[in-house]
Amino acid sequence: MDDSELNASELGTFDYWQKAYTTEIINYDEHGDPGEVWFGEDSAQRVIDWISTSGIDKDISFVDLGCGNGYSLLELARRGFTNLIGVDYCPEAIMLAKKITKEEFPSIKYKLFDIIKDDLSNLGTEYGIVHDKGTYDAVSLNPDNPKENRQKYLEQVTNMLSNNGLFVITSCNWTDQELIQHFSEKMKLKCVIPTPQFKFGGKVGSVISSVVFIKK
Ligand SMILES: C[S@@+](CC[C@H](N)C(=O)[O-])C[C@H]1O[C@@H](n2cnc3c(N)ncnc32)[C@H](O)[C@@H]1O
């Protein structure tokens, strides 16, 4: 795995997410505000469009790693996906996601699960799609052992996937090329979901990267 690490940030800590979701629960209860859509609705919708127009069975088993407020799960349920589970290590995130999605889609399941520390026997394996938006980023920003944690993350995701299962990741801290380098050890690149690009100093780059891998 690549040696270079991101600069540590509070976004990589459990305390940050617990405080953030505690506030978001209050905002939701008082004003019906579902809270932050990380990296914006456009980037979430691009991935949801890709998943829902790629000929994937609507009953494929789908797990959202670090589901936060459940936005991606809700949008996929609205597109007809029926076998959805969201996991997060923060109980307040699970509480918020349940509040937001339970009336419209009581069938979405949730589980408290730490992708780095918990055993997969608590979550199961053979998922057809493992989805991540911003959670690998949070793991990478953790001040303690980011490199070891990224390796553990890679192993857990690989073991969670069925044969030919898809791993769909969106990051705003790692480029497409960095993600490909990190995950190619255990997965094959399927495609990069096109995202708007910018040019700076003669180099073309994306602010947000969404990449799809297939289990080797
Ligand atoms: C940037 S937020 C993204 C939330 C959601 N995926 C979205 O796009 O709105 C990162 C999420 O990852 C969760 N998270 C961070 N580290 C985790 C870990 N080790 N295991 C499970 N969830 C984790 C946080 O609680 C938070 O909900």
The ligand as an SDF file (V2000), in Angstrom:
LIG
                    3D

 27 29  0  0  0  0  0  0  0  0999 V2000
  -17.8730   12.0090    5.5390 C   0  0  0  0  0  0  0  0  0  0  0  0
  -19.0730   11.1180    6.4900 S   0  0  0  0  0  0  0  0  0  0  0  0
  -20.0050   10.4050    5.1600 C   0  0  0  0  0  0  0  0  0  0  0  0
  -21.3680    9.9260    5.5700 C   0  0  0  0  0  0  0  0  0  0  0  0
  -22.1970    9.3350    4.4130 C   0  0  0  0  0  0  0  0  0  0  0  0
  -21.5080    8.2390    3.7630 N   0  0  0  0  0  0  0  0  0  0  0  0
  -22.5290   10.4030    3.3980 C   0  0  0  0  0  0  0  0  0  0  0  0
  -22.0000   10.3600    2.3010 O   0  0  0  0  0  0  0  0  0  0  0  0
  -23.3140   11.2900    3.7280 O   0  0  0  0  0  0  0  0  0  0  0  0
  -18.1000    9.7200    7.0980 C   0  0  0  0  0  0  0  0  0  0  0  0
  -18.9140    8.6890    7.8530 C   0  0  0  0  0  0  0  0  0  0  0  0
  -18.0860    7.5700    8.1670 O   0  0  0  0  0  0  0  0  0  0  0  0
  -18.3880    7.1430    9.4830 C   0  0  0  0  0  0  0  0  0  0  0  0
  -17.1940    6.3990    9.9310 N   0  0  0  0  0  0  0  0  0  0  0  0
  -15.9430    6.9010   10.1210 C   0  0  0  0  0  0  0  0  0  0  0  0
  -15.1110    5.9220   10.5180 N   0  0  0  0  0  0  0  0  0  0  0  0
  -15.8330    4.7700   10.5430 C   0  0  0  0  0  0  0  0  0  0  0  0
  -15.5270    3.4120   10.8860 C   0  0  0  0  0  0  0  0  0  0  0  0
  -14.3030    3.0550   11.2920 N   0  0  0  0  0  0  0  0  0  0  0  0
  -16.5030    2.4860   10.8030 N   0  0  0  0  0  0  0  0  0  0  0  0
  -17.7570    2.8600   10.4230 C   0  0  0  0  0  0  0  0  0  0  0  0
  -18.1190    4.1280   10.1200 N   0  0  0  0  0  0  0  0  0  0  0  0
  -17.1600    5.0670   10.1750 C   0  0  0  0  0  0  0  0  0  0  0  0
  -18.7060    8.4210   10.2310 C   0  0  0  0  0  0  0  0  0  0  0  0
  -19.4350    8.2120   11.4170 O   0  0  0  0  0  0  0  0  0  0  0  0
  -19.4960    9.1880    9.1590 C   0  0  0  0  0  0  0  0  0  0  0  0
  -20.8650    8.8740    9.2110 O   0  0  0  0  0  0  0  0  0  0  0  0
  1  2  1  0
  2  3  1  0
  2 10  1  0
  3  4  1  0
  4  5  1  0
  5  6  1  0
  5  7  1  0
  7  8  2  0
  7  9  1  0
 10 11  1  0
 11 12  1  0
 11 26  1  0
 12 13  1  0
 13 14  1  0
 13 24  1  0
 14 15  1  0
 14 23  1  0
 15 16  2  0
 16 17  1  0
 17 18  1  0
 17 23  2  0
 18 19  1  0
 18 20  2  0
 20 21  1  0
 21 22  2  0
 22 23  1  0
 24 25  1  0
 24 26  1  0
 26 27  1  0
M  CHG  2   2   1   9  -1
M  END
$$$$
